[in-house]
Amino acid sequence: MFNLFFSFSRRIQRRWLYPLISLSVVIGLLIGSAGLAKAISWFDLIQQGAQIIQLSDVSEEEEVELGKQINQQMVGKEFRLYRNPSVNRYVERVGERVAAESDRPNLPYQFQIVDNNSVNAFATAGGFVYVTTELLRTADNEAELASVLGHEIGHITNRHLIKQMRSTAIAGGLATAAGLNRNRAVAIGVDLALRRPNSRKDEYEADTTGLEMLGQAGYDREAMVSFMEKLLKKGGSTPAVLSTHPATQSRIARLREAIDSQAADEGDGLDSAAYRARIRPLSR
């Protein structure tokens, strides 16, 4: 009886053993193929210098690195920086004071002065903010300068450039399932920063964010309004810093409404003489 049962068991084992072995081999081959494909994919990325970036899920470290690469493409090629140490340190100090009140205070912010006769300011990614020498001359006081820097920091904290880059890449059919070539991403970033205005939504959002930071940093919030009004009164061609949607009058109206809904305004940075002394090397 035992021998009969043993013989039957061996037949059952043979019947199931070989199919199981075959299935195991197939699964092994599939896993091996997937692993090989993945390895090849990563090898390709390494061969490209890890030049693929997924704009829909950019880490803070990747954003900072992207900002550095955009900066490298612009400085010396698209514009020249103003290098006076005292003025640069002053702008950095004002910018850092405002950035400390942002939702992303740990970014390695860099505030740079562009040697240019147009009134302009812009930001890229990862903490890079730029203001022109003419904008510094146009501002009447430190609070007005802080308001401009706050607006640009608002673009950074809300990752507006990253979102614009992704939309531009998708619209142009440049993005793939793996992501976007980093060199192409940098080129898009440069173009957006220098030549394409922000959307109506982004401008309003940066105004709101900047106004909040301005007050938290201790500056007079009215300075954001006074600077915009000053530019509107300059006449002639619209300053580049205002040549965006929405209309500046609408932005001013929204800012006034936001300021009036808050407590009585208090803040510093309104001493024009002190400000002029700080930027004296820029005097013509």
C-alpha positions as CSV (number, residue, x, y, z in Angstrom):
1,M,0.0,0.0,0.0
2,F,2.8,2.4,0.9
3,N,4.6,1.6,-2.4
4,L,1.5,2.2,-4.4
5,F,0.9,5.6,-2.7
6,F,4.6,6.5,-3.2
7,S,4.4,5.6,-6.9
8,F,1.2,7.7,-7.3
9,S,2.8,10.6,-5.5
10,R,5.8,10.5,-7.8
11,R,3.5,10.6,-10.8
12,I,1.7,13.7,-9.4
13,Q,5.0,15.4,-8.7
14,R,6.2,14.9,-12.2
15,R,3.0,16.1,-13.6
16,W,3.2,19.5,-11.7
17,L,7.0,19.8,-11.3
18,Y,7.9,20.3,-14.9
19,P,5.3,22.9,-15.6
20,L,6.3,24.8,-12.5
21,I,9.9,24.7,-13.6
22,S,9.0,26.0,-17.0
23,L,6.9,28.8,-15.4
24,S,9.7,29.8,-13.2
25,V,12.1,30.0,-16.1
26,V,9.6,32.2,-18.1
27,I,9.1,34.5,-15.1
28,G,12.9,34.6,-14.6
29,L,13.4,35.6,-18.2
30,L,10.7,38.3,-18.0
31,I,12.2,39.8,-14.8
32,G,15.6,39.6,-16.4
33,S,14.5,41.3,-19.5
34,A,12.7,44.1,-17.6
35,G,15.8,44.5,-15.4
36,L,18.0,44.6,-18.5
37,A,15.8,47.1,-20.2
38,K,15.8,49.2,-17.0
39,A,19.6,48.9,-16.8
40,I,19.9,50.0,-20.4
41,S,17.6,52.9,-19.8
42,W,19.6,54.1,-16.9
43,F,22.8,53.5,-18.8
44,D,21.5,55.8,-21.6
45,L,20.7,58.5,-19.0
46,I,24.2,58.2,-17.6
47,Q,25.7,58.4,-21.0
48,Q,23.7,61.6,-21.6
49,G,25.1,63.1,-18.4
50,A,21.8,62.6,-16.6
51,Q,20.4,65.3,-18.8
52,I,16.7,64.2,-18.5
53,I,14.5,66.2,-16.2
54,Q,10.9,65.4,-15.3
55,L,9.2,68.8,-15.0
56,S,6.1,67.4,-13.5
57,D,8.0,66.3,-10.4
58,V,11.1,68.5,-10.0
59,S,12.8,68.2,-6.6
60,E,14.1,71.3,-4.8
61,E,17.7,70.2,-5.6
62,E,16.9,69.8,-9.3
63,E,15.2,73.2,-9.4
64,V,18.2,74.9,-7.8
65,E,20.5,73.2,-10.3
66,L,18.2,74.2,-13.2
67,G,18.3,77.8,-11.9
68,K,22.1,77.7,-11.9
69,Q,22.3,76.4,-15.4
70,I,19.8,79.0,-16.7
71,N,21.9,81.7,-14.9
72,Q,25.0,80.4,-16.6
73,Q,23.4,80.7,-20.0
74,M,22.2,84.2,-19.4
75,V,25.1,86.0,-17.6
76,G,27.5,87.3,-20.2
77,K,25.5,86.0,-23.1
78,E,22.1,87.7,-22.6
79,F,23.1,90.5,-20.3
80,R,26.0,91.9,-18.2
81,L,25.9,92.0,-14.4
82,Y,26.6,95.2,-12.5
83,R,29.5,94.3,-10.1
84,N,29.7,97.1,-7.6
85,P,30.3,95.2,-4.3
86,S,28.5,97.7,-1.9
87,V,25.4,98.0,-4.1
88,N,25.3,94.2,-4.7
89,R,25.5,93.5,-0.9
90,Y,22.7,96.0,-0.3
91,V,20.3,94.4,-2.7
92,E,21.2,91.0,-1.4
93,R,20.5,92.1,2.2
94,V,17.1,93.5,1.2
95,G,16.2,90.4,-0.8
96,E,17.3,88.1,2.0
97,R,15.1,90.0,4.5
98,V,12.1,89.5,2.3
99,A,12.9,85.9,1.3
100,A,13.2,84.9,5.0
101,E,9.4,85.5,5.2
102,S,8.6,83.3,2.2
103,D,7.2,79.8,2.1
104,R,10.6,78.6,0.8
105,P,13.1,80.4,3.0
106,N,15.8,77.7,2.7
107,L,16.4,78.1,-1.0
108,P,19.9,79.5,-1.8
109,Y,18.6,82.8,-3.0
110,Q,20.8,84.9,-5.3
111,F,19.9,88.5,-6.0
112,Q,21.8,89.9,-9.0
113,I,21.9,93.3,-10.6
114,V,21.7,93.5,-14.4
115,D,23.5,96.5,-16.0
116,N,20.6,97.7,-18.2
117,N,18.8,101.0,-18.8
118,S,15.3,99.4,-18.9
119,V,13.2,99.2,-15.8
120,N,12.9,95.5,-15.3
121,A,13.0,92.6,-12.8
122,F,12.5,88.9,-13.3
123,A,13.1,85.6,-11.6
124,T,13.9,82.1,-12.8
125,A,14.0,79.0,-10.6
126,G,15.6,77.8,-7.4
127,G,16.1,81.3,-5.9
128,F,17.6,83.4,-8.8
129,V,16.2,87.0,-8.9
130,Y,17.4,89.8,-11.1
131,V,16.8,93.6,-11.1
132,T,18.2,96.2,-13.5
133,T,20.3,99.2,-12.6
134,E,17.6,101.4,-14.0
135,L,15.0,99.9,-11.7
136,L,17.2,100.6,-8.7
137,R,17.5,104.3,-9.9
138,T,13.7,104.5,-10.4
139,A,12.8,103.3,-6.9
140,D,12.5,106.0,-4.3
141,N,13.2,104.0,-1.2
142,E,14.2,100.6,0.2
143,A,10.5,99.5,0.6
144,E,9.8,100.0,-3.1
145,L,12.9,97.9,-4.0
146,A,11.7,95.3,-1.4
147,S,8.3,95.2,-3.1
148,V,9.8,94.4,-6.5
149,L,12.0,91.7,-4.9
150,G,9.0,90.3,-3.0
151,H,7.0,90.0,-6.3
152,E,9.8,88.1,-7.9
153,I,10.3,85.9,-4.9
154,G,6.6,85.2,-5.2
155,H,7.1,83.8,-8.7
156,I,9.8,81.5,-7.3
157,T,7.9,80.3,-4.2
158,N,5.0,79.4,-6.5
159,R,7.3,77.7,-9.0
160,H,5.8,79.7,-11.9
161,L,8.7,79.2,-14.2
162,I,8.8,75.4,-13.8
163,K,5.0,75.3,-14.6
164,Q,5.5,77.5,-17.6
165,M,8.4,75.4,-18.8
166,R,6.3,72.2,-18.6
167,S,3.4,73.8,-20.4
168,T,5.7,75.2,-23.1
169,A,7.4,71.8,-23.6
170,I,4.1,69.9,-23.9
171,A,2.6,72.5,-26.3
172,G,5.7,72.2,-28.4
173,G,5.8,68.5,-28.4
174,L,9.2,68.5,-26.8
175,A,8.5,66.5,-23.6
176,T,8.6,62.7,-23.7
177,A,7.3,60.1,-21.2
178,A,10.8,60.1,-19.7
179,G,10.9,63.8,-19.4
180,L,12.6,66.7,-21.1
181,N,16.2,67.0,-22.2
182,R,17.9,69.3,-19.6
183,N,19.7,71.4,-22.2
184,R,16.4,72.1,-23.9
185,A,14.7,72.8,-20.6
186,V,17.4,75.4,-19.9
187,A,16.8,77.0,-23.3
188,I,13.1,77.2,-22.6
189,G,13.8,78.7,-19.2
190,V,16.0,81.4,-20.6
191,D,13.4,82.3,-23.3
192,L,10.6,82.4,-20.8
193,A,12.5,84.5,-18.3
194,L,13.7,87.1,-20.8
195,R,11.1,87.3,-23.5
196,R,7.7,86.0,-22.5
197,P,5.4,87.7,-20.0
198,N,3.8,85.8,-17.1
199,S,0.2,84.9,-17.2
200,R,-2.6,87.0,-15.6
201,K,-3.0,84.3,-12.9
202,D,0.8,84.2,-12.1
203,E,1.1,88.0,-11.9
204,Y,-1.8,88.3,-9.5
205,E,-0.5,85.4,-7.4
206,A,3.0,86.9,-7.2
207,D,1.6,90.3,-6.2
208,T,-0.4,88.7,-3.4
209,T,2.5,86.6,-2.2
210,G,4.9,89.4,-2.5
211,L,2.6,91.8,-0.6
212,E,2.3,89.4,2.3
213,M,6.1,88.9,2.5
214,L,6.7,92.6,2.3
215,G,4.5,93.2,5.4
216,Q,5.9,90.3,7.3
217,A,9.5,91.6,6.7
218,G,8.5,94.9,8.3
219,Y,8.3,97.0,5.2
220,D,5.5,99.4,4.3
221,R,3.1,97.5,2.1
222,E,2.0,100.7,0.3
223,A,5.4,100.7,-1.3
224,M,4.3,98.1,-3.8
225,V,1.5,100.3,-5.0
226,S,3.5,103.5,-5.0
227,F,6.2,101.9,-7.2
228,M,3.7,100.7,-9.7
229,E,2.0,104.1,-9.8
230,K,5.3,105.7,-10.3
231,L,6.0,103.6,-13.3
232,L,2.7,104.4,-14.8
233,K,3.4,108.1,-14.5
234,K,6.7,107.9,-16.2
235,G,5.0,108.1,-19.6
236,G,6.4,106.9,-22.9
237,S,7.0,103.3,-23.5
238,T,5.7,100.9,-20.8
239,P,8.5,99.7,-18.5
240,A,9.3,96.1,-19.1
241,V,8.5,95.2,-15.5
242,L,4.9,96.3,-16.2
243,S,4.5,95.0,-19.8
244,T,2.7,91.9,-18.7
245,H,-0.9,90.8,-18.2
246,P,-3.0,91.7,-16.4
247,A,-3.2,95.5,-16.8
248,T,-1.2,97.4,-14.1
249,Q,-4.3,99.4,-13.1
250,S,-6.1,96.1,-12.2
251,R,-3.0,94.9,-10.2
252,I,-2.9,98.2,-8.3
253,A,-6.7,98.0,-7.5
254,R,-6.3,94.5,-6.2
255,L,-3.3,95.5,-4.1
256,R,-5.2,98.4,-2.6
257,E,-8.1,96.2,-1.7
258,A,-5.8,93.7,0.0
259,I,-4.0,96.5,1.9
260,D,-7.3,98.1,3.0
261,S,-8.6,94.8,4.3
262,Q,-5.7,94.5,6.7
263,A,-4.8,96.4,9.8
264,A,-3.5,100.0,9.6
265,D,-0.4,100.0,7.6
266,E,2.9,100.2,9.5
267,G,6.4,99.6,8.2
268,D,9.7,101.0,7.4
269,G,12.0,101.4,4.4
270,L,10.6,104.8,3.4
271,D,13.7,106.9,4.0
272,S,14.6,108.2,0.5
273,A,17.9,109.8,1.5
274,A,19.2,106.7,3.1
275,Y,18.2,104.7,0.0
276,R,20.0,107.1,-2.3
277,A,23.1,106.9,-0.2
278,R,23.0,103.1,-0.6
279,I,22.9,103.2,-4.3
280,R,25.1,106.3,-4.8
281,P,27.5,104.5,-7.1
282,L,24.7,104.2,-9.6
283,S,24.2,107.9,-9.8
284,R,24.7,109.4,-13.2
